[in-house]
Amino acid sequence: MKRILSALLCAALLLPLAAAGSVCAAEEEFAASWEFTSGKDSFQANNSTLDAADGKLIQTVSGEKHNTWLLSPNNLGIDAAKYPVLHVSVKNSTGAKGSFAFEAIGSEKEKFTGAWCSLGTIPNDGAYHEYTVDLSAFPDWQGLITRFRLRLTAWQTEGSVEVDYIRLGTGTKTDKSDEPAEPSALVSFVSEVPASFTVFRGAQYEQNPVKAQSYGQYSLPAGVYTYTAAPNSAGYSKIHRTFRVTEEDVKAGAKIITVSLPAWKNPGYWQVKTIYLPSEEITSKYFTDPLPSLKLQTPAAAADRPINAFTTQEELDAFMKQADDAAENMWSTVIGTAEGGLNIHLAVFSRGAENNGKWTDLASAADALRKLGKPIVWISAQVHGNEWASGESALQMINELSGSWGDKVLDTVSVVILPRQNPAGAQYNRRTPDGSLDINRDRVKTELTETRAIQNAYWLFTPEVCVDAHEYGATPALYKGTYTYAAYDLLISASTNRNTSDALRDMARTMYQDSVHKSLSEYGIRTTDYYDGGIQSTVTEKSPNPQTNADANSLYPAFSFLIETLIPGGGYNSLAHFDRRVKSHVLAAKEIIEITAENAAEVMQFLTEERTALLRAGESYDEDDVIVLSQAAKTVKKDFSYIDLANGTLTSAEIEYKSYTEGSVTKTIPRPTGYILPKTDAMQTAVDRLRIMGVEMTELPAGTSVEDLEKYTVTANSVSTSETQGAYLNTVKVSAEKSAQTFADGAYLIPMNQIRANLIAAALEPECAASFVSYRLIDASAVSSGESLPYYRYTGTALIDVHTDADADADVKPEENPAADTSPAQGETSGKFPILAVGAAAVIIAAAAGAVVIGKKKRK
């Protein structure tokens, strides 16, 4: 309980100051002061490099690393009670958010507390800024402090920071004994389970701390406050309430506030932090209901229901059955079960399909929709369990499609909806199903049960247009000396992955993305292109990450969009704001469906040509046809809106926007026609995962010799010291060298003229950030520089005959193919590539006696 509470307290006790002039009084005594005049003063850096020059400690990060902290010398032995004030002077060039953690002897027995104290955003303005943190109320700041960490660089951001000094001192003391006490009431928080609380207050978010009188009790003068309650698992806060301490409360001397916990299961205790903000005024001004005439009809929108009581899994199960029974054009099914055996639901809306709405299995439904020849729009939501408005909007879209609006659009489109991709995360109000692995970082390595169910359904339908609905968190942040709050209700970006064509990405923006911006603005909804991070000097567009739904969905060419609405923090908590979040999603999804319906023929023709080109590209080797391994963002100027909390106004500033849309390709390789994985124990996990992904492959018999190979020769190899998505990532650099190989035990041929070609490349190209090598499904961590990885690219013709030495010139007819009994359901082929045969000939494997040679015979 201490760890969670400490993070909240620490965030409140930060006092950022301008660079000019120190707040350290002359009489302040320091237990330790590191000025770096003679070097690094025994500081160390994690996942970064460290230098000292001109009295400054310089930390440099390259390669977008994680956990890039500074570590102080050990065995400091600082008396926490006597020296409770930290001073740090720092200049930033990364757009960073600083934070602080420590270990103490006595409370945690020489372990870091696990709670980081946020220093807020460090301005990237070329100046030094001093941050002073009063740690006296930090529960673990007691006994002897052994050492501490400082994280001054932004997560996954390249650049450097310079530290002028770090000091731990007694702080400046002010005698306030003669000041009259402000009349107040003793406010007591109670809840259904043990909870830890802290209260912050101060005009215009000055964060003057109010210390607890006792556990869960605070002395508060009259005013408006808000509290935010969150579970002790990772994720965004979800309960937001405004309360008043009235003059009557002050006269009475006491007020009791009951924290009502939500309906989902609660893992352990909750924490509550309270912040003073003019939340009611700002909510009524900027976060009103954009469409009062639209009445939400989801379980969470029921009358008199608490705002934090979102749709439970049991209610979702019942909702899907009731909707299916009532809607003529809807069919629903369960595509799999999540962690804890919870159902993953899917709804199909169509008109005119064979056996419409009366299918018995997912494959039959998908086949019927594909035969219609209409564009399929795929809407997936709540891949992160604590992003509730996304899931509620998907349920509302089921209502919309079941009514008269659905009758209109279903003439020209079909729609598939996954309302809750992460039932276990929703059950526990957390981002991930198990508290660690993220479904939205799993579409390549395909580790989670949920991912496998989603992948299977996606590839059965192969939709033309995809929407992945999320929410983004925001809390007040310091920007150029002013406390600000995010202003954008909705962010939208098409996939920026360059393994889709320029034409597709341009059409996604002009026909869809720009139209969503324009349409929602007519409802007063503030939108912008997706960005990562709160208001600061530099923000970043959505990265081209093939592990995420939005990018993975785009790679069999499709129009694919990430949409996020604003999760409120710091008191923006009215029911109208929740309506605004849900309705923003609904209006954006309806706009995308309507655009698709109005342009159905054009969408189908365009994507048919794009998909045919992808299949053709895998048929023969062309050095000018490339796969993009990495991309870089281009920094451009962008007007950015935010709410200035000092005066409650909507303000804008010109910031630097790292744009992948306008960025560049940094590394490519010629697209191979296939990959060959030897039949070895080391390759089996990779083969199994590819099969789970539905990748088509054929087994080459023992003794097969293959020409036109490229082997991967390692030129650099390193393994991360920190864990990401359950793995210590292996980063390799390779060069390609021509090779020929005989596979004594046989091998797996994975051709690239199939619909999953771009995902195959993401998995098997070792320099891709999401690759099997990176996540060590193919473990190359012990491969030294100059040695080769244990699998190969194939660059010969994919549509070839495979023949024996004894019959080198004879063609083998398809009906003689002994591999034809291989089951496609298990991820292999029936002797033919691809699954969607667009003018493709048969790939034939002959199992005659003797060594098999794959030569250079050309396509007919």
Beta strands, then each sheet from edge to edge (+ up, - down):
strand 1: 14-17
strand 2: 30-34
strand 3: 44-45
strand 4: 49-53
strand 5: 56-61
strand 6: 70-71
strand 7: 78-79
strand 8: 85-92
strand 9: 97-105
strand 10: 111-112
strand 11: 117-121
strand 12: 129-134
strand 13: 144-151
strand 14: 159-169
strand 15: 185-191
strand 16: 195-201
strand 17: 208-210
strand 18: 212-214
strand 19: 217-220
strand 20: 223-231
strand 21: 239-245
strand 22: 254-259
strand 23: 270-275
strand 24: 330-337
strand 25: 343-349
strand 26: 376-381
strand 27: 414-418
strand 28: 465-473
strand 29: 477-479
strand 30: 482-486
strand 31: 490-494
strand 32: 527-529
strand 33: 538-540
strand 34: 559-567
strand 35: 626-644
strand 36: 649-670
strand 37: 674-678
strand 38: 698-700
strand 39: 704-719
strand 40: 730-743
strand 41: 747-751
strand 42: 788-794
strand 43: 803-804
strand 44: 852-854
sheet 1: 1+ 12- 8+ 14- 2+
sheet 2: 1+ 12- 8+ 14- 5+ 4-
sheet 3: 3+ 6- 13+ 7-
sheet 4: 3+ 6- 13+ 9- 10+
sheet 5: 3+ 6- 13+ 9- 11+
sheet 6: 18+ 19- 15+ 22+
sheet 7: 17+ 16- 23- 20+ 21-
sheet 8: 24+ 25- 27+ 26+ 28+ 34+ 31- 32-
sheet 9: 29+ 30- 35+ 36- 33-
sheet 10: 38+ 41- 37+ 42- 39+ 40-
sheet 11: 38+ 41- 37+ 42- 39+ 44+ 43-
end
